[in-house]
Amino acid sequence: MHLLVLANIGNSDLIADSRRLQRPRADGEAAWQTFERHTFETPIIEPCVRWIIGRNGRIDRLILFYTDQPATPETLKPDRSGMSLRDKDTLWYARIIERLLRERFGDRIGHLECQAIRRIDGRNINPSIYDEAFDAYAGLVAPLVDAQTTCYVLMAGGIPACNTALQLNAISAFGDRCRVVYQPEGGQPYDLRVGDQVLNVFRRATAIDALERLDFATALPLVRQVADGAVAALVAYAHYRECFDFERAQTTLSHGIRQASGELRSFLANLEHDLDPLMLRSDIDALLRELVANATITFRNGRYADFLGRLFRFQEAALRFIIETKLGLPTDMSKERKATNLPEYRQRIDADPGLKAWLDARTIDGTPLRYDTPNIPTLQAMLDYLIDPASVKPDGAPYLPKDERGRLTGVKQRLDKITSLSQLRNQSVIAHGFAGVSRERLAEVYGGDPDALIADLREIVKLLGLSAQESPFEQIAGIAIEQLRHLT
């Protein structure tokens, strides 16, 4: 592990002959030129360096950041005490301290250097202005980062804007490998937990941003680091549920209920039975609503190839729901049910002369439709039959009243628009190719604003007479965000 120490040099960092220098730039240069005549003290940096070496054996690299402002009307303008910004520059302090540290610590510091506080392109800044200092340190810290380096930041000397900028950039760059050391006047150095606090602020803000987009996969590891087990369990539940891993979601929710209290426990308990119809994976009504909520998440997060997968899964599920509820045909041909359902499916078609004649007459590109199993073209043909005014049951009664045929016609129109995306789906990574899928491409193929896709899915659910419910994911994200915002 490589040990890096970063320190800002401030006006209080050097004492010469038991007194502080009045004008750091001019007096510092004079002291540097007459170095051997003086007795120097470094009341902030040296105790911190000694403390770090005492705990780690040595420092591999130590960088002293100093100010060196050009002579401009702004930097030469005196303040109330007659001192200009340029008078306060610490470049000579840095040279003196560098020499002192070399002499006093020898090879216990591997590489020691001084760097001016400037932007990465060499432009100067006003070191007292926070955003300019932040820009400068972003460029100074970034080249120092690697996976093997632990960074210590010394927080005592230096200009407040520079100390803040150095601290934030170092914590952002090194993360958990950044430690902040404080040297109180007259006391001993010690570690501050500010690094963890700042990281947790970053994590919390990033988690909230992800939750606002319903991006539970991104939010989950962050929430686990900043919140208690119940909040993390809630986000994990949403993540597993989004992945259709309902069993793991249920187990996670049970753990969360045991850890939670108050209103959060009540909310978690109310979710407990949400998964009951989904875990059976046979309640198409519940699965359709879940698919709409799930597809909305992938769409909002720009996962458009994944969205196409959900979209066509929804199309199939909607068609199956219609055929099962309106024609009474079983369509579940899973391994567990095929032996029972397939014979019944075929028998019911044979027992319905009107439907059978309709299917026999159906062709695809001049080839007769194969309807021996409930594939998508067959389900679409059956929907066409249902909305045909002439369709009748085996007993001669109409299959559907006029108003219901109208609703299913609206469903068919929207499902057919989904079919228009089939070539794009087939060429993408979720099917047989590697073609890209973008919002712009969806708009081009679907026609118009791609947000209409989500609106059409919701309208299909409405036209099918299914209960319109608020997305559970929206509710979960809202509760999780509220919990995160109240963390202290």
N, C-alpha and C positions, 0 to 999 in steps of 0.2 A: 504494500500500500504506500502510495506517495503522499507526503504531507506538505500541504501548501498553506502559507499564512499570508493574509492580506491586511494591510493597515494603512489608514490615512494619516498623514502627518499634519498636525494642527499647531496653532500658536502656543499651546500649553505643553507641547511634547518635549521641549528642550529647556534646560536650565544651565546657565553658564556662570560659574563662580558664585553659586548660591542665589542667583537672581534671574528673573525672566527678562529676555531681551525685549526692548521696546518696539523696535521696527524689524520684524522678522526678516525681511528681504535684505535691507542694508546691514543691519547688525549681524544677521546670519552669515552674510558674505565675509564681513570683517572677521568674525569668529572662525570661519573656515580657513581664512588665509593665515590666521595666527593660532591654529589649532593647538599646538603644543603648549601654548602659554595658559591654557584654560583648564579648569576642572568642570567636566560636563556631567549632567544627570539627565536621564530619560525616565521620568517618574511614571509614565504610563506604559510605554512600549516594552521596556526592559523587564519589568515584573511579569508581564504577560508572556513574553518569549521564554523567560525562565520557567514559568508555570507549564507552558506547553511542552518544553523539552523535558521537564521533570516527569511528565506523564507519557511521553512518547519516545524519549531517548535522543531524538534529533529532529530537525526541520529540514526537509529536502529543498524547499524553495520559499523565500520570503520576499515579498514585494512591498515597497514603501511608495505610496502614491502622494505626489506633491502638486502644489499649484505653481504655475509660472505664467502669469497673464501678460499679454503684450501691452506696450505703452500706448494707450488710446485715451481720448478725452474722458471716457467713462471710467476707465481703471485708474486714471491719475487724479480724479476729482476727490478732494479730501472730505472726510466726514466731520462730525462735530468735534472730534478729538484731534483733527488735523491729519488723520491717517487715511491714505487712499487704499483701494482694493489691492493695488499692486504692491504697496508697502507691506501687506500682510502675506505675500507669497512665501511658500515654505520650501522652495527648491534647495536652499542652502541648509536648512534644518535637515532635509532628507539626506544630503551628502554627509553631514556630520554624524547623524544617527547611524547611517550605513557603516561608516568607519568604526564607530564605537562598538556596534554589534559584532563586526568582524573581529575586533581586538578582544572582546570580552567572551565571545562564544566559540570562536575558532571554527573547527570542522564540524561542530554540532549543528551548524547551519550550512547546508550544502551549497546553495546558490542564493545570493543576496543581490537585489537590484533595486533601482529607483525608477519610477515611471511617472511622467507628467500626466495630469488629468486633462485629457483632450478627447475629442471625438475620434473615431477610428480613421477618418479621412484626414486627421491632423488639424482640423479646425478647432479654434479655442472656444471655451465656454465661460460663462459667468458661474463660478463654482457655488455661488449662494442661491442660484435659481434651481429649483428641484427638478423640473423637467429636462433642463439642459444637462444637469448632473446625471440624471438617469440615462439619457442617451449616451453620454460619455462612458459610463461604467458598463453599459450593455456591450459596448465594443471592447472594453478593457478586459472584462471577465470571460467572455465567450471563448477566446482562444486558449484559455487555461484549463478548460474542462476536458476530462477524460474519465473513463469508468474506474480507474485505479486511484484516483486522487480524493483525499479527504481535505476539506478546506476549513481553516479557522479564520474568522473575521474578528479583528480587534475593534471594540466599540468604546471609545472614550475620547481620544483626541480627534481633531479634524472638524471641518465645517459640518453643521447639521445636515444640510442638503446632500453633501457628499457621503456622509456616514449612512444616511437613509438609502441613497442610491446604491452604494456598495453592498450594503446588507441585503437589500431586496434582490439585486441581480445575482449575488452569490448564492442566496437561498434558492432562487429560481433555477440557477444553473446546476448546482450540486445537490439540491434536494436534501435527503436525509443525511448526506455526507458533509453537510455544512454545519459548523458549530460556531456559535457567537460567544465571544469572551468579553467580559466587562471588568474594568479595573476601577473600583471606587477610590476616591481620593483618600489616601492614608490607610487603605485596606488591602485585602488580598484578592487577586483575580478569581473569577468564578464563571462557570458556564451559565448562559441565559437560555431559557426555553423558548426564546422568541423565534428561533428557527422553526421549531415544531408549530408554534402558533401561526406564523406566517404561512407555512406550508398548508396548515389546516384551513386557513382562510382561502388559499388558492384552491384546495381540494373541494371545499364546500361550494365555492362559487362555480367551479367547473361542474360539480355534481348537480347543482341547481340548474345550470344551463342545459345539461344533458336531460334532466328530468322534464324541463319545459318542452323539450323536443320528444319526450317519451322514449329517450334512448337509454333504456335501463341497463344494457350491457356496459355502456361507458360509465354510468353513474355508480354501478354496484361496487367495484373495488374502492372507489373514492369514499362512498358512504360507509363502507366497512372500516375505514381508517378514522373517520371523524365522528360517527354517531354510535349510539348504543345498539345492542343486539336486536332490539325490536324494530327499529327503523331499518336497519340493514336487512332484517328478515322480510320486511314489507317490500323493499326494492328487489330482493332476491326472488320473492314470490312472483312479482310482476315479470321479472326476467325469464324465469322458468315457464311461466304461463305463456309468455309471448313465444317461447320455443315449443309450445304445445307439450311440454313435459309436465303434464298436470299432476302426476303422482309426486314428483319431486317438489312441485309448487305447494301441494297440500302438506307435505311433511315439513317444509320450511315454514309455512304459515303456522302450523301447530307449535313449532319452537318459538316463533315470534309472540304468539298469544301468551305463552308461559312467561316470557320476559317482559311483556308490556304492562302498562297500568293506565288507569284513567280512560280518557277519550280514545287514545290510540288502541288500547286493548279492545274497546267496544267496536272500533272500526275493523280491526283484524277479525274479531269474532263474527262480524256481519259478512265477511268474505268467505267464511268457512264452508258454506254450502253452495257457493257460486260454481264450484268445480264439479259438483255431483253429476249434473247431466253431461258435462264435457268428458269426464273420465270414462263414461260408458262408450263414448265415441260412436254412438248410434242415434243420438238426438240431433237430427240435422237442423232443426230450428235453432237450438243453442249454438251449434257449430257454425251456422251461417252468420249469426250475430258476432261470434268470436272472430270469424274470418274478416269481417268488415273492420272491426277494431284493430286487428292485427295488420291488415293491409294498409290501414291508415298510418300506422307507425312506420312501416317500411317506406311509404311514400313521403312522409314528412321528413324522414332522415335521408332522403336521396338515394335509398337502396332500391333503385328502379328495376334491376333484374330480379331481385327477391320479390318486389312488388308484383311483377308479372306472374311469378309462380303462385302467389296468393290469389291473384285475379282469376287465373284459370281454374284454380282449385275451387274458388267461389262459384264460378260458372257451372262447374260440374255438380257441386253440392246443391245449388239452386235448382238445376234441372232435375236432379234426383228427388229433391223435396217435392217438386210439382208432380212428378210422375207417381211417386209413392202416395201422395195425399189425394190426387185427383183421379188417377187411373187405378190405384190400388195395386200397382205392380211392385214387387220387391226389387230393389236395385243394388243391394249390398252384396257384392260378390267377393268379399274377403275370404281368406282361406277357411275361417271358422264357419262361415255361413253359406258358402257357395253350394255345397252339396244339397242343402235344403232349398235355398232360394232360386237357384237356376232352373230346376224343373218346374217350380211354381210359376216363375216368370214366363216360361214358354207356354205352360198350360193356360195361363190367363190370356195371353195373346191369342192362342188358338180358339179360346172360348169367346172372343170378341170379334165377330166378322168384320165390322166396320173398321176397327183399328188394324186388323190383319190385312185387309184389302188396301188400306192407306199405306202401310209399310211395304207391301208387295209392289206397289206402284212407284215407290220412291227410288230414285237413282242418284248416284254421285258420279259426276263426269261420265255419264252414260252407262255406268255399272250398277246393277241392282244393289240396293242397300242390304248389308248383312246385319240383321237385327236379332241374331240368335243370342247375343249378349247385350246388356245395356251400355253400349259405348256412347260417346258424345253425339255423333251424327244420329244415332237411333233416338236418343233422348230429345234431340232437337226436332226430329220428325214427329215424335209423339206430342210435343208441345204444339207444333203446327196443327196437328189433328185436333187437339183440345180447343184451340181458338177458332177452328173452322165452324161456322154456324150450322153446317150440315152434320157435324159429328153427333152420334147418338150411342147410347149404351146398348148392350145386347137386348135389353127389354124394350128398346125403341124410344126411351126418354132421352132428352138432351143431356149431354154431359155437364154443361155449365150454363147458368143463366147469362143473359146478355151483359150485365154489368161486370160479372166475373171474367167473361171473355175479354172485356175491354181492359181490365186490370192486367190480365196475363198477356194481352197484346203489348201493353207497355213494358212488361217484363221482357218479352221476346225481343222487342226493339233494342233494349239496352244490352241484353245478352249477345245479340248479333253484333253490336258495336264492339263488344269484347272480342268476339271472333275475328274482327278485323285486325287485331293485334297478334294473331296466331303466328304469322310468318316472322314477326319480330321476336316473339317468344322462342320459336324453333331455332332461330339463328343465334340466340344468346347463350350464355354459359350455363343457364339452368336447363337447357335442352340439348341441342346437337351442335352448337357452334360457339364462336367467340366474338360475335358482333356486340358492339357496345349498346347500352340502353341508357338514354338520357331523358331528361324532362322535355327537351326540345324534340327529340325523336318521338316520344309519346304524343306530343301535341300534333306533330306532323301526320302521324298515322291515324290517331283517334279523331283528329279534327277539332281545332279550337283549344281552349284552356284545358290542360291536363287535370286541373283540379276537378273538372267535371266528372272524371272517373270515380272519385270518391263519392261525389254527390249522386252519381248513378247507382253505385252499390247501395247506398242508403235508401234510395228511392225504390230499388228492387225489393229490399227487405220490407219497406212500407207497403208496396203493392201486393206482396205475398201475404199481408195481414199479420206479419210477425210483430211482436211487441217491440217498440222502439225504446231502447234503454241507453242511458248515458254510458259511454265507454268506461269500463272498470279501470282501464289504464289511466284515463284522465283523472279519475278520482284518486287513484293510488299516488300518482305523481303530485297532485295537489297536496295531499296529506303529508307526503314525504318532504316536499319543499317547505311546508309550514314547520315541520319538525326541525329541519336543518336551519331555518332562519332564526329559530329560537335557541339555538345552541349558544353556550357561553364559553 
